[in-house]
């Protein structure tokens, strides 16, 4: 693992490779730190413009999860120029630029390589006060856990590739994945969230495990409270699920406990690798309902309180 390499010590490095988090944080001044991240993905939908928007929103999300403001970005492009027309790339970049404009992020450059498989994403720089960073490590016993977006994007994307997704569901899927987490980040910062992570490739359970492990606590998730895109159930029940789900279930199996019976297809949904997923926020129970109300007011209509932080046993996620 990278964290076992002989890394250079730097007193200004606030968040680095020593503990998994959503982005790196480096202090420039006592009142200013930069947040750095990079993410690129293969196409999730067929429309190049929509794919560009999704990839940009996905990359920006790591900065929002840290409670920071993204300010600049650079394109990361792997493009099969021998098999795809350059217009496809232009539409991808156009969609991404539209999403960056919405986020008030300035594109400053990028890098491209010829590749057999199309990939696109962003390297992003954000800013934050060094004492106002929100990481995965701050969850406190008694906190409530809020999830801002419903689950299911990985399964629905798999159904799309199989030609099984209807137009209405595709529109719903695209709208969710192109939605920025900026307003959710602003709400959680204003109300003093203790910890946060965005739910992406490791699925809800994988990212909840990281939060529990980093914070030295346990997490209880109420299965009936977790929001998911309604159409995802049929596909999960028929086994139309992404390959990454199996790896997610296997990797964290020793940390997951069930207090009752949980349907196997629901575990698949909870481990479904998300693209441009929502934020999982740990916040004091004194302001949890207020945060939930504000999140819904600014557009996260399906945001929900999905669990709580407990002191038994450490580094476990317990399904209720």
RANORVEN-V399748 format. One record per backbone hydrogen bond with DSSP energy under -0.5 kcal/mol. CO is the residue of the C=O (numbers start at 1). NH is the residue of the N-H. If there is no record, write none. Layout:
BEGIN
CO:NH / CO:NH
END
This chain:
BEGIN
1:4 / 2:5 / 5:7 / 10:13 / 12:14 / 12:27 / 15:25 / 16:19 / 24:36 / 25:14 / 25:15 / 26:34 / 29:32 / 32:28 / 32:29 / 33:128 / 34:26 / 35:126 / 36:24 / 37:124 / 39:122 / 41:120 / 47:51 / 48:52 / 49:53 / 50:54 / 51:55 / 52:56 / 53:57 / 54:58 / 55:59 / 56:60 / 57:61 / 58:62 / 59:62 / 60:63 / 60:64 / 61:65 / 62:66 / 63:66 / 63:68 / 64:67 / 66:134 / 68:70 / 69:127 / 71:106 / 72:125 / 73:108 / 73:109 / 74:123 / 75:111 / 76:121 / 77:113 / 78:119 / 79:81 / 79:115 / 80:83 / 80:84 / 85:88 / 85:89 / 86:90 / 87:91 / 88:92 / 89:93 / 90:94 / 91:95 / 92:96 / 93:97 / 94:98 / 95:99 / 96:100 / 97:101 / 98:102 / 99:103 / 100:105 / 101:104 / 105:107 / 106:73 / 106:108 / 109:75 / 111:77 / 113:79 / 119:78 / 120:41 / 121:76 / 122:39 / 122:124 / 123:74 / 124:37 / 125:71 / 125:72 / 126:35 / 127:69 / 128:33 / 129:132 / 130:133 / 133:135 / 135:138 / 135:196 / 140:143 / 143:309 / 144:283 / 145:306 / 145:307 / 146:281 / 147:304 / 151:229 / 152:156 / 153:157 / 154:158 / 155:159 / 156:160 / 157:161 / 158:162 / 159:164 / 160:163 / 166:170 / 167:171 / 168:172 / 169:173 / 170:174 / 171:175 / 172:176 / 173:177 / 174:178 / 175:179 / 176:179 / 181:185 / 182:186 / 183:187 / 184:188 / 185:189 / 186:190 / 187:191 / 188:193 / 189:192 / 195:282 / 197:280 / 198:200 / 200:203 / 200:274 / 202:206 / 203:207 / 204:208 / 205:209 / 206:210 / 207:211 / 208:212 / 209:213 / 210:214 / 211:215 / 212:216 / 212:217 / 217:315 / 218:310 / 219:318 / 220:308 / 221:223 / 221:320 / 222:225 / 222:226 / 223:226 / 227:151 / 229:232 / 230:233 / 231:235 / 232:236 / 233:237 / 234:238 / 235:240 / 236:239 / 239:241 / 242:245 / 242:246 / 243:246 / 243:247 / 244:248 / 245:249 / 246:250 / 247:251 / 248:252 / 250:253 / 252:255 / 252:256 / 253:256 / 255:317 / 257:319 / 263:266 / 263:267 / 264:268 / 265:269 / 266:270 / 267:271 / 269:272 / 270:204 / 270:205 / 278:199 / 279:148 / 279:281 / 280:197 / 281:146 / 281:283 / 282:194 / 282:195 / 283:144 / 284:287 / 284:288 / 287:291 / 288:292 / 289:293 / 290:294 / 291:295 / 292:296 / 293:297 / 294:298 / 295:300 / 296:299 / 299:301 / 300:303 / 304:147 / 304:306 / 306:222 / 307:145 / 308:220 / 309:142 / 310:218 / 313:316 / 316:219 / 316:318 / 317:257 / 317:319 / 318:221 / 318:320 / 319:259 / 319:260
END
